[in-house]
Amino acid sequence: MQVRWMLYYEEHQTLWLLRGVPRAHFAHGNTIEIIGAKSYFGPLTLRLESRVDQGEVRIRVRCPEGRARGLQRMGIRVAHPAGRRAVQVRGAGSYEAEGEMIWIAEPEADLVLVY
């Protein structure tokens, strides 16, 4: 259960993603992938590719049944290995520097976090 909570967990109508993943796992060249996990909001797939040495992290998240099951938002924590804060999110999301969170309201999104 602790590994599951590190990768994803649900709280009310929010799906938290990668909130407990250690900073070192976001190092350049690393990929974090969740394929078909069973969340309360339906099957969840996530792929994060770190390219922090090139100034970006690419994220694709899919929870197609989410909205029908009450999902209102997703928070994806992306912790730069050196502690840097992003300057922009490309795609349907907004960045909160204090918590290193990307907030998205859609159950399916493709995002690029730019440093």
C-alpha positions as CSV (number, residue, x, y, z in Angstrom):
1,M,0.0,0.0,0.0
2,Q,2.9,2.4,0.7
3,V,4.2,2.0,-2.8
4,R,0.7,2.6,-4.2
5,W,0.4,5.8,-2.1
6,M,3.8,6.9,-3.3
7,L,2.6,6.6,-6.9
8,Y,-1.1,7.5,-6.6
9,Y,-3.9,7.9,-4.1
10,E,-7.3,9.3,-4.0
11,E,-8.7,11.9,-1.6
12,H,-12.3,13.0,-2.0
13,Q,-12.6,13.9,-5.7
14,T,-8.9,14.5,-6.2
15,L,-6.4,12.0,-7.6
16,W,-2.8,12.6,-6.3
17,L,0.0,11.4,-8.6
18,L,3.6,10.8,-7.8
19,R,3.3,12.8,-4.5
20,G,5.6,10.5,-2.6
21,V,8.2,9.7,-5.2
22,P,11.7,10.7,-4.1
23,R,13.3,13.7,-5.9
24,A,16.2,11.5,-7.2
25,H,13.7,9.5,-9.3
26,F,13.1,12.5,-11.4
27,A,16.7,12.6,-12.7
28,H,17.4,13.1,-16.3
29,G,16.7,10.1,-18.5
30,N,14.4,8.4,-15.9
31,T,10.9,7.3,-16.8
32,I,8.1,6.7,-14.3
33,E,5.3,4.6,-15.7
34,I,2.0,3.4,-14.3
35,I,0.0,1.1,-16.6
36,G,-3.6,0.3,-16.0
37,A,-3.6,0.8,-12.2
38,K,-7.0,0.4,-10.6
39,S,-7.9,3.7,-9.0
40,Y,-11.3,4.6,-7.5
41,F,-11.8,6.7,-10.6
42,G,-11.1,3.8,-13.0
43,P,-8.0,2.6,-14.8
44,L,-5.1,4.9,-14.6
45,T,-2.1,5.2,-16.9
46,L,0.7,7.6,-16.5
47,R,4.1,8.1,-18.2
48,L,6.6,10.7,-17.1
49,E,9.9,11.1,-19.0
50,S,12.5,13.3,-17.4
51,R,14.6,15.4,-19.7
52,V,15.6,17.9,-17.0
53,D,19.1,18.4,-18.5
54,Q,17.3,19.7,-21.5
55,G,14.9,21.8,-19.3
56,E,11.7,19.7,-19.5
57,V,9.7,16.9,-18.2
58,R,7.0,15.2,-20.4
59,I,3.9,13.7,-18.9
60,R,1.0,11.8,-20.3
61,V,-1.8,10.8,-18.0
62,R,-5.0,8.9,-18.8
63,C,-8.0,8.2,-16.5
64,P,-10.8,7.9,-19.1
65,E,-13.5,6.9,-16.7
66,G,-12.5,9.6,-14.1
67,R,-15.0,12.3,-14.7
68,A,-18.0,9.8,-14.8
69,R,-16.7,8.4,-11.4
70,G,-16.5,11.8,-9.7
71,L,-12.9,12.9,-10.5
72,Q,-12.7,16.7,-10.3
73,R,-8.9,17.3,-10.5
74,M,-5.5,15.7,-10.5
75,G,-2.4,16.9,-8.8
76,I,0.9,15.6,-10.2
77,R,4.0,16.3,-8.1
78,V,7.2,16.7,-10.2
79,A,10.2,17.3,-8.0
80,H,13.2,18.6,-9.9
81,P,16.3,16.6,-8.7
82,A,18.2,19.8,-8.0
83,G,15.2,21.6,-6.4
84,R,14.6,24.0,-9.3
85,R,11.1,25.3,-9.9
86,A,9.4,25.2,-13.3
87,V,8.7,28.3,-15.2
88,Q,5.9,27.1,-17.5
89,V,3.5,24.2,-18.1
90,R,2.5,23.5,-21.7
91,G,-0.8,21.7,-22.0
92,A,-4.0,21.8,-19.9
93,G,-2.5,22.4,-16.5
94,S,-1.3,25.0,-14.0
95,Y,1.8,24.9,-11.9
96,E,2.1,25.6,-8.2
97,A,5.7,26.2,-7.4
98,E,5.4,25.9,-3.6
99,G,4.2,22.2,-3.7
100,E,5.9,21.4,-7.1
101,M,2.4,20.4,-8.3
102,I,0.8,20.5,-11.7
103,W,-3.0,20.8,-11.4
104,I,-5.1,19.5,-14.2
105,A,-8.9,19.2,-14.4
106,E,-9.2,16.8,-17.3
107,P,-9.0,13.1,-16.9
108,E,-6.7,12.8,-19.9
109,A,-3.8,15.2,-20.5
110,D,-0.4,15.6,-22.3
111,L,1.8,18.1,-20.5
112,V,5.3,19.5,-20.7
113,L,6.8,21.1,-17.6
114,V,9.5,23.6,-18.6
115,Y,12.4,24.6,-16.4
